[in-house]
Amino acid sequence: MRVAANTQEWEDSLTLLNDTRDRIVGQDGSIRDKAKERLDQLTMPYWALGRLMDLAVDLAGITRSLHPQVDKRVVVVMAGDHGVVQEGVTQYPQEVTCQMVLNFLRGGAGINAIAKVSDAQVVVVNMGVTGDFSETDEGGGLISRFMGPATGNIAVGPAMSREDAIRSIEAGIDIATQLGSSFNLFATGDMGIGNTTPSSAIVAAFTGAPPEQVTGRGTGIDEETFKHKISIVEKVLSTNNPDTTDGIDVLAKVGGFEIGGIAGLILGVAAMRKPVLIDGFISTAGALIAHSIAPSCADYMIASHQSVEQGHRLALNHLNKRPLLDLDLRLGEGTGAALAMPLVEAAVRILTEVATFDEASVSRADK
């Protein structure tokens, strides 16, 4: 595995992560109060639009504005391969990761179709895919932050070095910064055959839940493979013994390059004080890493949906997040996050376009 070329390179990387973490603070309470005051006075029964109004308050607090901007939208799909596929935890071969990345770039995947509905751009980042993208990199729209052709097999040892864990997070921060001038609403996405196994290990590590409660069927494995997968997650945790007080250690020992990229993206977006929609199980594993590094970044996360993966609920509970949608999704790619984007816009429009009783000269309810 590649490590820092020299001490100065390592220190520069650590400085970027620390600087980003130091810039993350919670939502603005005074703006939240002002948003709630306006919403309390809208021409409808009190809080009649429920959680959309809660979301409007969050968006005001996130952006420090009573007129949040969420019209420029991007789904960032982090892609990476995993050595743990050698353990037979998935029914798809590893080359599908590369093939699906090419499918994203051609516009033929689920996320491409749903992103059009939500008027969002799809950006794909190669964090560590086994495959040749040399021609695509020259003009096909793929961003390369290549860490290596796959992580190590976490059933027998760590996924990566601590240095590379920080580099993967740094890459996500860099992507957020790069896109920050063009977009004001972000969504996380993922692609990586086998990545529900490291995600299960991450969720088990942070929540303390046993592997059988957090491990799901991923791409739709049969019962025998499912039981085997649970045993592999158990082995992953016992072999690597990740330090749950240290998100970087958890990522290095049982994570993935694209999971680190997702964590970094979340941290970078939070530092810019913009909202980020968290997609499904793998994205939420990345969110757990980010939260461990900078707990206040959770203030900028919006849980888009509840995945079919059984560990997703436990992960969201750990983050104290309630998903907007529950549609039995299990695709990943950022599809659930993209689907939730119109709800974010609806929340903003409720805050900014619905008249108050006084503005509309509408009589209030009798007290």
Residue pairs with C-beta under 8 A, 6 or more apart in sequence:
1 148
1 152
1 160
1 161
1 164
2 147
2 148
2 164
3 161
3 163
3 164
4 10
4 13
4 163
4 167
10 163
13 163
13 166
13 167
13 170
14 166
16 170
16 173
16 174
17 166
17 169
17 170
17 173
17 267
17 293
20 173
20 267
20 268
20 271
20 294
21 267
21 293
21 294
23 271
24 267
24 270
24 271
24 294
24 296
24 297
24 300
25 296
26 296
26 299
27 58
27 61
27 62
27 299
27 300
28 60
28 61
28 64
29 61
31 60
31 61
31 64
31 65
31 66
32 57
32 58
32 60
32 61
34 60
34 66
35 56
35 57
35 60
35 61
35 66
35 351
36 57
38 66
38 351
38 356
39 47
39 53
39 56
39 57
39 350
39 351
40 46
40 47
41 356
41 357
41 358
42 350
42 354
42 355
42 356
42 357
43 354
43 355
43 356
43 357
43 360
43 362
44 354
45 365
47 53
49 350
51 322
51 324
52 343
52 346
52 347
52 350
53 347
53 350
55 302
55 324
55 343
55 344
55 347
56 347
56 348
56 350
56 351
58 275
58 299
58 302
59 68
59 70
59 275
59 344
59 347
59 348
59 351
60 66
60 68
60 351
61 299
62 68
62 273
62 274
62 275
62 299
62 300
63 69
63 184
63 273
63 274
63 275
64 273
66 351
66 352
67 348
67 351
67 352
68 275
68 348
68 351
69 184
70 184
70 185
70 275
70 341
70 344
70 345
70 348
71 184
71 185
71 345
72 182
72 183
72 184
72 185
73 118
73 119
73 120
73 121
73 183
73 184
73 185
73 186
73 187
73 341
74 120
74 121
74 122
74 123
74 179
74 182
74 183
74 185
74 186
74 187
75 111
75 115
75 120
75 121
75 122
75 123
75 187
75 188
75 189
75 334
75 337
75 338
76 123
76 125
76 175
76 179
76 186
76 187
76 188
76 189
76 265
76 334
77 104
77 111
77 122
77 123
77 124
77 125
77 189
77 190
77 191
77 333
77 334
78 125
78 127
78 172
78 188
78 189
78 190
78 191
78 257
78 258
78 259
78 261
78 262
78 265
78 286
79 97
79 100
79 101
79 124
79 125
79 126
79 127
79 128
79 129
79 190
79 191
79 192
79 258
80 97
80 126
80 127
80 128
80 129
80 147
80 150
80 151
80 191
80 192
80 195
80 256
80 257
80 258
80 259
80 261
81 94
81 97
81 128
81 129
81 130
81 149
81 150
81 151
81 192
81 193
81 194
82 94
82 150
82 151
82 154
82 159
82 192
82 193
82 194
82 195
82 197
82 198
82 256
83 150
83 151
83 152
83 153
83 154
83 159
84 151
84 153
84 154
84 155
84 194
84 197
84 198
84 232
84 236
85 93
85 94
85 193
85 194
86 153
86 155
87 153
87 155
87 197
87 228
87 232
88 225
88 228
89 194
89 196
89 197
89 218
89 221
89 225
89 228
89 229
89 232
90 193
90 194
90 196
90 197
90 218
90 219
90 221
91 219
91 220
91 221
91 222
91 225
92 193
92 219
93 193
94 130
94 150
94 193
94 194
95 130
95 131
96 193
97 129
97 130
97 131
97 191
97 192
97 193
98 129
98 130
98 131
98 132
98 133
100 109
100 191
101 124
101 126
101 129
101 131
101 133
101 142
101 191
102 136
103 109
104 111
104 112
104 122
104 124
104 191
104 333
105 124
105 136
105 140
105 141
105 142
109 333
110 331
110 333
110 335
111 122
111 189
111 333
111 334
111 335
111 338
112 122
114 335
114 338
114 339
115 121
115 122
115 334
115 338
117 338
117 339
117 342
118 338
118 339
118 341
118 342
119 341
120 185
120 187
120 338
120 341
121 183
122 189
122 334
123 141
123 143
123 175
123 179
124 141
124 142
124 143
124 191
125 142
125 143
125 144
125 145
125 171
125 175
125 258
125 261
126 133
126 142
126 143
126 144
126 145
126 146
127 145
127 146
127 147
127 168
127 171
127 257
127 258
127 260
127 261
128 146
128 147
128 148
128 149
128 150
128 151
128 256
128 257
128 258
129 146
129 149
129 192
130 149
130 150
133 140
133 142
133 144
136 142
137 144
143 175
145 168
145 171
145 174
145 175
145 261
147 160
147 164
147 167
147 168
147 171
147 257
148 160
148 164
148 257
151 159
151 160
151 198
151 255
151 256
151 257
152 158
152 159
152 160
154 197
154 198
154 201
154 236
154 239
154 240
154 253
154 254
155 232
155 235
155 236
155 239
156 239
157 239
157 240
158 240
158 252
158 253
158 254
159 165
159 198
159 251
159 252
159 253
159 254
159 255
159 256
160 168
160 251
160 252
160 255
160 257
161 252
162 248
162 249
162 252
164 252
164 257
165 248
165 249
165 251
165 252
165 255
165 260
166 248
167 260
168 251
168 257
168 258
168 259
168 260
168 261
168 263
168 264
169 248
169 251
169 260
169 261
169 263
169 264
169 267
169 289
169 293
170 264
171 260
171 261
171 264
172 260
172 261
172 262
172 263
172 264
172 265
172 266
172 267
172 268
173 264
173 265
173 267
173 268
173 271
174 264
174 268
175 261
175 264
175 265
175 268
176 186
176 264
176 265
176 267
176 268
176 269
176 271
176 272
177 268
177 272
179 186
180 268
180 269
180 272
180 274
183 274
184 274
185 274
185 275
185 277
185 341
185 344
186 265
186 269
186 274
186 275
186 276
186 277
187 276
187 277
187 279
187 304
187 334
187 337
187 338
187 340
187 341
188 262
188 265
188 266
188 276
188 277
188 278
188 279
188 283
188 286
188 287
188 334
188 337
189 279
189 283
189 332
189 333
189 334
189 335
189 337
190 258
190 259
190 262
190 279
190 282
190 283
190 286
190 332
190 333
190 334
191 258
191 332
191 333
192 256
192 258
192 282
193 219
195 256
195 258
195 259
195 282
196 215
196 216
196 218
196 219
196 281
196 282
196 309
197 215
197 218
197 229
197 232
197 233
197 236
198 236
198 254
198 255
198 256
198 259
198 285
199 256
199 259
199 281
199 282
199 284
199 285
199 311
200 211
200 214
200 215
200 216
200 229
200 233
200 311
201 211
201 233
201 236
201 237
201 242
201 254
202 250
202 251
202 254
202 255
202 259
202 285
202 288
202 289
203 209
203 214
203 281
203 284
203 285
203 288
203 311
203 314
203 315
203 318
204 210
204 211
204 213
204 214
204 215
204 233
204 237
204 311
205 237
205 242
205 244
205 250
205 254
206 244
206 250
206 288
206 292
206 315
206 318
207 214
207 314
207 315
207 317
207 318
209 311
209 314
211 230
211 233
211 234
211 237
212 230
213 310
213 311
213 314
214 233
214 310
214 311
214 314
214 315
215 226
215 229
215 230
215 233
215 310
215 311
216 281
216 307
216 308
216 309
216 310
216 311
216 312
216 330
217 226
217 309
218 229
218 309
218 330
221 229
236 254
237 254
240 253
240 254
241 253
242 249
242 250
242 253
242 254
243 249
243 250
244 250
244 292
245 292
246 292
247 263
247 288
247 289
247 290
247 291
247 292
247 293
248 289
248 293
250 289
250 292
251 259
251 260
251 263
251 289
255 285
255 289
258 282
258 286
259 282
259 285
259 286
259 289
260 286
260 289
261 286
262 282
262 283
262 285
262 286
262 287
262 289
262 290
263 286
263 287
263 289
263 290
263 293
264 290
265 276
265 286
266 276
266 278
266 286
266 287
266 290
266 297
266 300
266 301
267 290
267 293
267 294
267 297
269 275
269 276
269 300
270 276
270 290
270 294
270 296
270 297
270 299
270 300
270 301
273 300
274 300
275 300
275 302
275 344
276 300
276 301
276 302
277 302
277 304
277 337
277 338
277 340
277 341
277 344
278 284
278 287
278 301
278 302
278 303
278 304
278 321
278 337
279 304
279 305
279 332
279 333
279 334
279 335
279 336
279 337
280 305
280 307
280 309
280 312
280 329
280 330
280 331
280 332
280 336
281 307
281 309
281 311
281 312
281 315
281 330
281 332
282 332
283 332
283 334
283 337
284 303
284 307
284 312
284 315
284 316
284 319
285 315
287 298
287 301
287 315
287 319
288 315
288 318
288 319
290 297
291 297
291 298
291 319
298 319
298 320
298 321
301 319
301 321
302 321
302 324
302 340
302 344
303 316
303 319
303 321
303 322
303 323
303 324
304 323
304 324
304 325
304 336
304 337
304 339
304 340
305 323
305 324
305 325
305 326
305 327
305 329
305 336
305 337
305 339
305 340
306 312
306 313
306 316
306 323
306 325
306 326
307 329
307 330
307 336
308 328
308 329
308 330
309 330
316 322
316 323
324 340
324 343
325 336
325 339
325 340
325 343
327 336
327 339
329 335
329 336
329 339
355 362
357 363
357 364
